[in-house]
Amino acid sequence: MQQQQQRRTSGEMNAEKEGVLLELEEDDEEEEGEEEEDGEMVLEEVEQDVFQSYGTMPGQQPLHKPEWAEFNLKPDSLYFNDGQRRIDFLLVYEDESKKQHKRSFQKKQMRKRLAYESNLINCGLQLEATSSVVDEKLIFVKVHAPWELLCSFAEIMHIKLPLQPNDLKTRDSPFKWISRFFSVDENIIKPEQEFFTAPFEIDRLSDFYIQDKETFFNPATRSRIVHFILCRGEYAIRDNVRKFGINKLLDSGIYKAAFPLHDSRFNYQSEDPNCPNERYLLYREWAHPRNIFKLQPLDLVRKYYGEKIGIYFAWLGFYTQMLLLAAVVGLGCFLYGYFMKDNCTWSQEVCDPNIGGKIIMCPQCDQECTYWNLTITCESSKKLCIFDSFGTLVFAVFMGVWVTLFLEFWKRRQAELEYEWDTVEFLEQEEQVRPEYEARCHRVVVNEITQQEEHIPYTACGKCVRMTFCTSAVLFWILLIIASVIGIIVYRLSVFLVFSATLPRHINGTEAIQKYLTPQAATSVSASIISFIIIMILNMIYEKVAIMITDFELPRTQTDYENSLTMKMFLFQFVNYYSSCFYIAFFKGKFVGYPGDPVYWLGKYRNEECDPGGCLLELTTQLTIIMGGKAIWNNIQEVLLPWLKNLIGRFCSASRSEKVVPRWEQDYHLQPIGKLGLFYEYLEMVIQFGFVTLFVASFPLAPLLALMNNLLEIRIDAWKITTQFRRIVPQKAQDIGAWQPIMQGIALLAVVTNAMIIAFTSDMIPRLVYYWSFSVPPYGSQSTYSMKGYINNTLSVFAVSDFRNESKPAALPMFANQTTCRYRDFRYPPGHEHQYEHNIYYWHVIAAKLSFIIVMEHIIYLVTFAISHIIPDVSKKTKSKIKREKYLIQTLLHENPVKAMKKNMGSIADKILKGADGTFRPKTE
């Protein structure tokens, strides 16, 4: 491998740098004792190999330093000053001599940095340092990987590269003419040529499709290889433990940033004629808001940002397209309920002064609450008719089938992307061990399969201990969330009495505040604020705890790490976001007893009853607020925060406008991408997927809201990573990881939750039981099936004289002569031999509810099971491409070399035979 040639430094900055290094060496001799105390042998170990797993470098090599070069006033250049070597990565550090730290601390940091850079050069990377144009403290180190190094590590990393162009004939879809109106102009973004690929091998270099060495490895692949090397570069040894990796140097502040470069500005094309301007094209044809209804240029996204970013946007785009069907059906069900609400008989009875106006309801809390008239629920009952209709039942069944179609068709789409983007065998061949895992591999075991020794970080017993500890920690935090939810419920129960006693019961029309500041409103608002604060605090704490727990687990690969972290974070967010919805849907108003014998929490707090409009309407309101508010807040946050940070950064560096600033310094002042990358984007969308599927029976407009949000989300995420963030280090990804089984679990749970919402939260089953059984004899008095009398039949009677002393309401003068009141339940009236016990209607309803749940679940599960088996995970076209590629690999890389060897062996045999018959005679003495 070529060794990088060192240039002689010149100029003021170079002299200053050499002076610092000489001073460092003198101080190292004076402070030798201090170095031994620290236990860090940095400069002495520089010559040792960085990558012991892949061979050793020659020992006794001198300390190498990057070349030094001044800025050449070419702001769009992506090359070293010689114009030949491409910048594959950038390291940024602050000159240690200008830091405001102790001298010994500065020297420590400098020693680590110099050792790290020297090891990188020894490995074969070429470095060139340039001082900042704006901030004299900053130094930019440009990193270039030569051809030989790229080839070596492409083989180590099993990167798949082109063998020959794809020669299979493609058949156009019959719907292509429709997609043409929404596709990107192929004259602007040209389609990527398809190739058959194979894992790269240096020995078979001639078999690969190499037209130009400069373009054989695209910029994303080059950056990925360099990042792989940077993550394994050593910089110190302490207590016989090697310290390595750019991530640790970034965390300790030795380097301020490390990232690949954007190829141009997002709003202007580069002046460099060799620049492809892919960032500019992505902004113009993908991230700009005017492209909101266009299909995404996924191949270009993958080429520029890597497969991991590409698979996210492919999934998000596919999910959004599938939401279109669900949104249309949901909107149709909503409109059906809206136009049929005037024919809702039970709502008409509630609003009728002669029916609902004469029904006096029992108080909903002890002492402080009073009687109320059923007609006050008139408006809410009309709204409830929109959502609690037959259309909702149809939509719930449809969504059970839709979610299966979505997951199955996504598997097919994912299989196509896996082949087209060369990630089919990524996990088995290409993914490397995490550096953090490698560093802890001190134990030696014998592999049962290969019978070879290998290093592992812990024994089977140690792994069990780690898993037990991590599982216990996750369960503790989930229980902590549940405890906070229970605390909020207890708060609501207790503070409602306080507000009922302190807030005025009589409303003066001239005092607008009193009109809205009711006990119910005050309780709800204060509880929501407290709940929001608790959720945010727990979110911030648990995020750090989840990362610490996953780090302690020490997963082997990055995919394992992300999957483990995903499961922990989702379990937490699931309980955090959905607990209030589950409480309203399945617990609130279900265990309240009756006015004469109410049920109390902890023997003190009376259980909450549903709002006058019913729990289904409250659940609908809760979902609307959470989905709408969460979407608006997230989108504003994603747009404003990075934009404001970059704006402040530009304002603080206003002098840059007067100078020519290089490409690398422009990118440095953009926002860094977080360590978790797109994790929070996935989490946001999967939480939304849960709202769309788990509680859709109460809110058929949820898919429509999700569709509108996702149309914006795609462009906002694209705008954000293209214009506001540094270029992300390209990474491979075979699929969406642990999010796939999470969505499958949500799909299974959604069938149960929607069936239970229709059965237990809505009034659909009681209405059907009344219509078919209790409206006609022997239980009813109607001559034909009818909903007349439903309200009177479903409200039980309670005698005021049966109130307990501690529960008697504060009777207003208008209710002074009240002898009975009504409440929502199915119980016998006072005076009956089984008074206040559940009546026959109740048991009919319970049987109908349980039967409905069983029937609905089995029908949907049967249909989804059939669909999942009918739709293959891999399309026939993709299977053909995979078989063709395997055949070419077998032919080009395996059979051809064998044939060549046989041919050579045959020629040798012919020569031997010719010698045997006298044509060839060996020399004899």
JOBEL-V334824 format. One record per run of one state. SS is the DSSP state (helix for helix, strand for strand, loop for the rest). FROM is the first residue (numbers start at 0). LEN is the number of residues. If there is no record, write none. Layout:
ss=SS from=FROM len=LEN
ss=SS from=FROM len=LEN
This chain:
ss=loop from=0 len=10
ss=helix from=10 len=20
ss=loop from=30 len=1
ss=helix from=31 len=7
ss=loop from=38 len=1
ss=strand from=39 len=1
ss=loop from=40 len=2
ss=helix from=42 len=3
ss=loop from=45 len=6
ss=helix from=51 len=3
ss=loop from=54 len=12
ss=strand from=66 len=2
ss=loop from=68 len=10
ss=strand from=78 len=1
ss=loop from=79 len=6
ss=strand from=85 len=1
ss=loop from=86 len=2
ss=strand from=88 len=6
ss=loop from=94 len=1
ss=helix from=95 len=3
ss=loop from=98 len=4
ss=helix from=102 len=21
ss=loop from=123 len=1
ss=strand from=124 len=7
ss=loop from=131 len=6
ss=strand from=137 len=8
ss=loop from=145 len=1
ss=helix from=146 len=10
ss=loop from=156 len=3
ss=strand from=159 len=6
ss=loop from=165 len=10
ss=helix from=175 len=4
ss=loop from=179 len=15
ss=strand from=194 len=5
ss=loop from=199 len=2
ss=helix from=201 len=6
ss=loop from=207 len=5
ss=helix from=212 len=4
ss=loop from=216 len=2
ss=helix from=218 len=12
ss=loop from=230 len=3
ss=strand from=233 len=5
ss=loop from=238 len=2
ss=strand from=240 len=4
ss=loop from=244 len=1
ss=helix from=245 len=6
ss=loop from=251 len=5
ss=strand from=256 len=4
ss=loop from=260 len=17
ss=helix from=277 len=10
ss=loop from=287 len=1
ss=helix from=288 len=3
ss=loop from=291 len=6
ss=helix from=297 len=8
ss=loop from=305 len=1
ss=helix from=306 len=37
ss=loop from=343 len=1
ss=helix from=344 len=7
ss=loop from=351 len=4
ss=helix from=355 len=3
ss=loop from=358 len=1
ss=strand from=359 len=2
ss=loop from=361 len=10
ss=strand from=371 len=2
ss=helix from=373 len=14
ss=loop from=387 len=2
ss=helix from=389 len=31
ss=loop from=420 len=5
ss=helix from=425 len=5
ss=loop from=430 len=2
ss=strand from=432 len=1
ss=loop from=433 len=1
ss=helix from=434 len=5
ss=loop from=439 len=3
ss=strand from=442 len=4
ss=loop from=446 len=6
ss=strand from=452 len=4
ss=loop from=456 len=3
ss=helix from=459 len=43
ss=loop from=502 len=9
ss=helix from=511 len=5
ss=loop from=516 len=2
ss=helix from=518 len=35
ss=loop from=553 len=3
ss=strand from=556 len=1
ss=helix from=557 len=29
ss=loop from=586 len=6
ss=strand from=592 len=2
ss=loop from=594 len=2
ss=strand from=596 len=2
ss=loop from=598 len=1
ss=strand from=599 len=2
ss=loop from=601 len=3
ss=strand from=604 len=2
ss=loop from=606 len=8
ss=helix from=614 len=38
ss=loop from=652 len=1
ss=helix from=653 len=5
ss=loop from=658 len=4
ss=helix from=662 len=6
ss=loop from=668 len=2
ss=strand from=670 len=1
ss=loop from=671 len=7
ss=helix from=678 len=16
ss=loop from=694 len=1
ss=helix from=695 len=3
ss=loop from=698 len=3
ss=helix from=701 len=23
ss=strand from=724 len=1
ss=loop from=725 len=1
ss=strand from=726 len=1
ss=loop from=727 len=11
ss=helix from=738 len=23
ss=loop from=761 len=2
ss=helix from=763 len=11
ss=loop from=774 len=1
ss=strand from=775 len=1
ss=loop from=776 len=5
ss=strand from=781 len=1
ss=loop from=782 len=7
ss=helix from=789 len=5
ss=strand from=794 len=5
ss=helix from=799 len=3
ss=loop from=802 len=2
ss=helix from=804 len=3
ss=loop from=807 len=5
ss=helix from=812 len=3
ss=loop from=815 len=4
ss=strand from=819 len=5
ss=loop from=824 len=2
ss=strand from=826 len=1
ss=loop from=827 len=10
ss=strand from=837 len=1
ss=loop from=838 len=1
ss=helix from=839 len=31
ss=loop from=870 len=5
ss=helix from=875 len=41
ss=loop from=916 len=9
